[in-house]
Amino acid sequence: SHSRYQGEICRVTLDGRDSSDVAPGTIVRFTFSLVSAPDGYVTSNGLAVGTPVSQDAASRTFVPNVAGSYVLQLTVRDSGGNDSAPATMTLTVVSVDLAVTKTVSSATPTVGTNVTFTVTLTNLGPSNANSVTVTDRLPDGYTFVSADPTQGSFSSSTGAWNAGAVNSGASPTLTITATVRATGSYTNTASLSGSTPT
């Protein structure tokens, strides 16, 4: 079997409450601007490239939905109509493409014999990944014997393989040995349940 995971959508909140260009309590408007974004960015929460958003609220949330660099600016206006100098921030969003493949030593084992499942986790890049977890919980048609991950740790009770950091291009593996029982479910799958690009 084979599955892919390309990271989680993140949400970024821009917050101007600590602006100090004007005296406390006199700020009346906040203007958020997306100066530039990577190709393919889709306008999120009204924040489009080159179109400033002016509002009373001190914060605005948007989704940087493609990898790359985003340049953002914040300007505050006081009750006298004076604008602050723009505060500029660059946000770099990275992505990671993880793949999981799984093989079994015998597709037609007999009752009472052992089978070995091999799970291979591959980071296809372009970024490294942290806190990678793969879940492979044995169904009731097998009795757990042993597990051997090339990195990280495996819990037979939860089926969680905490692989940890997986660099771009790396392919750690997990082998699980189990005994085939006379009854139960025999369909065994592995799936990615999370990661953090770095």
C-alpha positions in Angstrom: 0.0 0.0 0.0 1.1 3.6 -0.5 -0.1 6.9 1.0 1.1 10.5 0.8 1.1 13.4 3.3 1.9 16.9 2.2 1.7 18.8 5.4 -1.0 20.6 7.4 -2.6 23.9 6.4 -1.4 26.5 8.8 -3.1 29.7 9.8 -1.2 32.9 10.6 -2.6 35.6 12.8 -1.2 39.1 12.3 -1.5 41.1 15.5 -1.0 44.9 15.8 -1.9 45.3 19.4 1.7 46.0 20.5 2.3 48.8 17.9 4.2 51.6 19.6 4.4 54.3 17.0 1.6 56.2 18.6 0.5 56.7 22.2 -1.5 53.9 23.9 -5.2 54.2 23.3 -5.0 56.5 20.2 -4.8 53.9 17.5 -8.0 53.8 15.5 -7.3 51.8 12.3 -5.0 48.9 11.4 -4.0 48.3 7.8 -2.7 44.9 6.8 -1.0 44.5 3.4 0.3 41.5 1.6 3.1 43.0 -0.4 4.1 39.8 -2.2 3.3 36.1 -2.1 4.5 33.0 -4.0 3.0 32.0 -7.3 -0.2 30.0 -6.8 -1.3 31.8 -3.6 -5.1 32.0 -3.3 -6.5 35.0 -1.6 -7.3 34.1 2.0 -9.7 36.0 4.3 -9.7 38.9 1.9 -5.9 39.4 2.1 -4.8 39.7 -1.6 -1.4 40.7 -2.9 -1.3 44.5 -3.4 -4.7 45.2 -1.8 -4.4 46.6 1.7 -7.1 45.8 4.2 -8.0 48.5 6.7 -10.0 47.5 9.8 -10.8 48.4 13.4 -9.8 45.0 14.7 -6.1 44.7 15.8 -5.6 41.2 14.3 -6.3 39.4 11.0 -5.9 35.7 10.2 -5.0 34.3 6.8 -3.8 31.0 5.4 -0.4 31.0 3.5 -1.7 28.2 1.2 1.5 27.6 -0.9 5.1 27.2 0.1 7.4 30.2 -0.3 8.1 33.7 1.0 5.3 36.1 2.0 6.1 39.8 2.7 3.5 41.5 5.0 3.2 45.0 6.3 1.2 46.6 9.1 0.4 50.3 9.3 -1.6 51.9 12.2 -3.5 55.2 12.1 -4.1 57.4 15.1 -7.1 59.5 15.9 -5.5 62.5 14.2 -5.3 60.7 10.9 -1.6 60.1 11.1 -0.1 56.8 9.8 2.8 55.0 11.3 5.8 53.9 9.4 5.0 50.4 8.0 6.3 47.4 9.9 7.4 44.7 7.5 7.7 41.0 8.1 8.8 38.2 5.9 7.1 34.8 6.5 8.7 31.7 4.9 6.4 28.7 4.5 8.1 25.3 3.8 6.4 22.1 2.6 7.2 18.4 3.0 6.0 15.5 1.0 6.0 12.2 2.9 5.2 8.8 1.4 4.5 5.5 3.2 4.8 2.1 1.6 4.1 -1.3 3.2 5.0 -4.8 2.2 4.4 -8.2 3.8 6.6 -11.2 3.8 3.8 -13.6 2.8 0.4 -12.6 1.3 -1.0 -16.1 2.1 0.4 -17.2 5.4 -0.9 -20.2 7.4 -2.3 -20.0 10.9 0.3 -20.1 13.6 3.2 -18.9 11.4 4.9 -15.5 11.7 4.6 -12.8 9.1 6.7 -9.6 8.8 5.3 -6.3 7.8 7.8 -3.7 6.5 6.8 0.0 6.6 9.0 2.4 4.7 8.6 6.1 5.3 10.2 8.4 2.6 10.6 12.1 2.8 10.3 13.3 -0.8 11.2 16.8 0.2 11.8 19.6 -0.4 12.1 20.2 3.3 13.0 18.2 6.4 10.3 17.1 8.7 10.0 16.9 12.5 7.7 15.0 14.8 6.7 12.4 12.1 4.2 9.8 13.3 3.0 6.7 11.4 0.2 4.6 12.7 0.2 0.9 12.1 -2.1 -0.9 14.6 -2.3 -4.7 14.1 -5.9 -6.0 13.6 -7.2 -8.8 15.8 -6.1 -11.5 13.3 -2.5 -11.2 14.5 -0.6 -11.5 17.7 2.2 -9.0 18.1 5.7 -10.5 18.4 8.2 -7.7 17.9 8.9 -4.4 16.2 12.2 -3.0 15.0 12.2 0.7 13.8 15.4 2.0 12.3 14.8 5.2 14.1 12.4 6.4 16.7 10.1 4.2 18.8 7.1 2.0 18.3 4.2 1.3 20.7 2.4 -2.0 20.1 -0.6 -0.9 22.2 -1.3 2.2 20.1 0.4 1.2 16.8 2.2 4.6 16.8 5.6 4.7 15.2 7.1 8.0 16.4 9.8 8.4 13.8 10.9 11.9 14.9 12.9 13.9 12.5 13.1 12.7 8.9 15.4 14.6 6.6 14.6 15.2 2.9 15.6 12.1 1.0 15.7 9.8 4.0 13.7 6.5 4.2 13.6 5.0 7.7 11.8 1.7 8.1 9.7 -0.2 10.6 9.4 -4.0 10.6 6.7 -5.6 12.6 6.6 -9.4 13.2 3.3 -11.0 14.1 1.8 -14.4 14.5 -1.3 -15.3 12.4 -4.3 -16.2 14.5 -7.1 -18.6 13.4 -9.8 -15.9 13.4 -10.0 -12.2 13.1 -9.3 -9.4 10.6 -6.2 -9.7 8.6 -6.2 -6.4 6.7 -3.3 -4.3 8.0 -2.7 -0.7 6.9 -0.3 2.0 7.8 -1.0 5.7 7.6 0.8 9.0 8.3 -0.8 10.9 11.1 1.3 14.0 11.3 4.5 15.9 10.8 6.0 19.4 11.1 8.1 20.8 8.2 11.4 22.5 9.1 
